[in-house]
Amino acid sequence: MITKNLFLQGVFPFEGAGLEKPVPIHRELAHFVPDGIINQTLYFRGGNSTSELITAVLMRDGAPMRYFPIGAKSDVHVPLRVVEDIEGGSVIEVFLLAADGVTGYVVIDLGMVEH
């Protein structure tokens, strides 16, 4: 079995659009799982430059899969260590929830493996 490590990561500016509807952060934070491949998320790390709570949302095919709250001017590390398989043909994306008008930078580092 050949495995491939993948990362969705970077530092991205954002402007909050509300706490009820997740919105995309950047197109670099999306990944299409090829057909015949199994994807598994291994960990999430995030940082928040603002003085408000924000939440990164891991989406699968447009539906929320996991929520990662990140405190004001803080960071979080969540080891997920394979809780479920993501089948080929799925789209994985990281979205954001932040209060209306809150602006700042978010650090995203989502580690995955595919086999």
C-alpha positions as CSV (number, residue, x, y, z in Angstrom):
1,M,0.0,0.0,0.0
2,I,1.4,3.4,-1.0
3,T,0.6,6.3,1.3
4,K,0.8,10.0,0.5
5,N,0.9,12.8,3.1
6,L,-1.2,15.9,2.2
7,F,-1.5,19.2,3.9
8,L,-3.9,22.1,3.6
9,Q,-2.0,24.9,5.2
10,G,-1.1,28.6,5.2
11,V,-1.8,32.0,6.7
12,F,-4.9,33.7,5.4
13,P,-6.6,37.1,5.9
14,F,-10.4,36.9,6.6
15,E,-13.4,39.1,7.3
16,G,-16.1,37.5,9.5
17,A,-19.5,37.0,7.9
18,G,-21.4,35.7,10.9
19,L,-21.3,32.9,13.3
20,E,-24.1,30.8,11.8
21,K,-22.9,30.1,8.2
22,P,-19.4,28.8,7.4
23,V,-17.7,30.5,4.5
24,P,-14.6,29.5,2.5
25,I,-11.3,31.0,3.6
26,H,-9.2,30.4,0.5
27,R,-9.3,28.1,-2.5
28,E,-6.0,26.6,-1.4
29,L,-7.9,25.1,1.5
30,A,-9.8,22.6,-0.7
31,H,-8.9,19.1,-1.8
32,F,-10.6,16.6,-4.1
33,V,-10.1,13.0,-3.0
34,P,-9.4,11.0,-6.2
35,D,-11.7,8.0,-7.0
36,G,-10.4,4.8,-5.6
37,I,-8.4,6.6,-2.8
38,I,-9.2,6.7,0.9
39,N,-8.4,9.9,2.8
40,Q,-8.0,10.2,6.5
41,T,-7.5,13.4,8.5
42,L,-4.7,13.1,11.1
43,Y,-4.6,16.5,12.9
44,F,-5.7,20.1,12.8
45,R,-3.6,23.1,14.0
46,G,-5.0,26.6,13.9
47,G,-4.1,30.1,15.0
48,N,-6.2,33.2,15.4
49,S,-4.8,36.8,15.3
50,T,-8.0,38.5,16.5
51,S,-9.4,39.4,19.9
52,E,-12.5,37.4,19.1
53,L,-13.3,33.7,19.1
54,I,-13.3,32.2,15.6
55,T,-14.0,28.6,14.4
56,A,-12.5,26.7,11.6
57,V,-14.9,24.2,10.1
58,L,-13.8,21.0,8.2
59,M,-16.3,20.4,5.4
60,R,-16.9,17.3,3.4
61,D,-19.0,17.7,0.2
62,G,-20.4,21.0,1.5
63,A,-21.5,19.7,4.9
64,P,-19.7,20.4,8.2
65,M,-17.7,17.4,9.5
66,R,-15.7,18.9,12.4
67,Y,-15.6,22.3,14.2
68,F,-12.4,23.7,15.7
69,P,-12.9,26.7,17.9
70,I,-9.8,28.9,18.2
71,G,-9.7,31.4,21.1
72,A,-8.8,35.1,20.8
73,K,-5.2,35.5,20.0
74,S,-4.7,31.8,20.5
75,D,-4.0,28.5,18.9
76,V,-5.3,25.0,19.0
77,H,-3.9,21.5,18.1
78,V,-6.4,18.7,17.7
79,P,-5.0,15.2,17.0
80,L,-7.8,13.4,15.1
81,R,-5.9,10.2,14.4
82,V,-8.2,8.5,12.0
83,V,-11.7,8.5,13.2
84,E,-13.2,7.9,9.8
85,D,-12.4,7.3,6.2
86,I,-13.2,9.8,3.5
87,E,-14.0,8.1,0.3
88,G,-12.7,9.0,-3.1
89,G,-14.9,11.5,-5.0
90,S,-15.3,13.7,-1.9
91,V,-14.3,17.3,-1.6
92,I,-12.6,18.4,1.7
93,E,-12.5,22.1,2.5
94,V,-11.8,24.3,5.5
95,F,-14.3,27.1,6.1
96,L,-14.5,29.8,8.8
97,L,-17.0,31.1,11.3
98,A,-16.4,34.6,12.7
99,A,-18.6,37.4,13.9
100,D,-19.7,39.9,11.3
101,G,-17.0,42.5,10.6
102,V,-14.2,40.8,12.6
103,T,-11.0,40.9,10.5
104,G,-7.7,39.3,11.0
105,Y,-5.5,36.4,10.0
106,V,-6.1,32.7,10.6
107,V,-3.3,30.0,10.5
108,I,-4.5,26.7,9.2
109,D,-2.5,23.4,9.1
110,L,-4.6,20.3,8.3
111,G,-2.6,17.1,8.0
112,M,-4.1,14.2,6.1
113,V,-2.9,10.9,4.6
114,E,-4.2,9.1,1.5
115,H,-3.9,5.4,0.5
